[in-house]
Amino acid sequence: MFRRAFLSRFLGLVLGLLSLGLVPAWAQMPQPPEVAARAWLLMDVTSGQVLAAKDPGQPVEPASLTKLMTAYLVFDALRARRLTLEQTLPVSERAWKMPGSRMFIDPRMQVPVEDLIKGMIVQSGNDATVALAEGVGGTVERFVEMMNAQAAALGMSASRFRNPEGLSEPGHTTTAQDLAILATRLLQDFPEYVPYYAIQRYRYPGTPAANDSNRNLLLFRDPTVDGLKTGYTSAAGYCMVTTARRDAPGVGQRRLLSVVLGAASENARAAESQKLLNWGFTAFEAVRLAGPGEALVRTQVWKGKASEVGLGLPQGVVVSVPSGEGRRLQTELLRTEPLVAPLQRGQTVGTLRVRLADGSTVVELPLTVLETVEESGVFGRAWDAIRLWIR
């Protein structure tokens, strides 16, 4: 729970600073390619760093990228056992009559939740989306309230949802940076459901074969791409959130995520997304400074049952740097001194600063306590109090 909350806060802070132009400039920062879109963003999900962006805080219509939030709530309901994949849901008149992309289900059907998920993700079916929204929220209106509450909880401060499917509606807006937060949290919080986004074709038995192909063209062009969602309305233009994983020495698999909003065509959004991903994988390298739960440093604790504690980040520390700079990184630990018990796991007690050889800052991360340290007994506390006074 702490890990998810920390990642949301950290990502929100980085994206917010980026939109204000406050992210430190790297002297050797690779220049991103020209991207033909209204707004775009590229981030390294593995390190949590934004690599480049244009107008990431600009309000835009999300079109069917809205379905990422709908999926987040559906996956949450599955995890909480409020739904099961095998459970069937009715198809209301409202769902059946939805315009736009459809799964082609009708009120005579009782459709399994798993098929509705595939219909929503692969076919971008507005009918499937409404059926799921009604199944989770009871009504579409209640589900939209849940969407906005979840957006606030994730730190998507610029997003307002008016429907679960993404059709144009006044006030239904988001930003590239909010979509990056949502997509990243979806990947991290529900990895067991991410494979649905890599399905190339799907059709519910008995429905027309038309519209059975995933609109994410990169799923057919790039074997490293495994998601995530496309969207289009005349107001939004052609939009796409794309994820890809490629091998990275010393790190394992490294995942990048691109957000491209307002491209001119279906082919253009795929081409611009591919351009960003290829640039990110080649222009930057990932460096692991510490594994999950591994201490960057162990330091003395006063008045505690333990004499020292490990400091680091629970998910480990991976940073993205311009290619070729990984071997010349410099780290600096700025921490509270002295550290006095009690200390709680996850408690922030300082800052990890990572710099390039020229002194430019790559990233600053909160330095946290990796294990809880309780207070010692009265005599131990008294003895350490005397030692601290002498010190």
Secondary structure, 3 states (H helix, E strand, C coil): CHHHHHHHHHHHHHHHHHHCCCCCCCCCCCCCCCCCCCEEEEEECCCCEEEEEECCCCCECCHHHHHHHHHHHHHHHHHCCCCCCCCEEECCHHHHCCCCCCCCCCCCCEEEHHHHHHHHHCCCCHHHHHHHHHHHHCCHHHHHHHHHHHHHHHCCCCCECCCCCCCCCCCCEECHHHHHHHHHHHHHHCHHHHHHHHCCECCCCCCCCCCCECCCCHHHHCCCEEEEEEEEECCCEEEEEEEEEEEECCCEEEEEEEEEEEECCHHHHHHHHHHHHHHHHHHEEEEEEECCCCCCEEEEEECECCCEEEEECCCCEEEEEECCCHHHCEEEEEECCCEECCECCCCEEEEEEEECCCCCEEEEEEEEECCCECECCHHHHHHHHHHHHHC
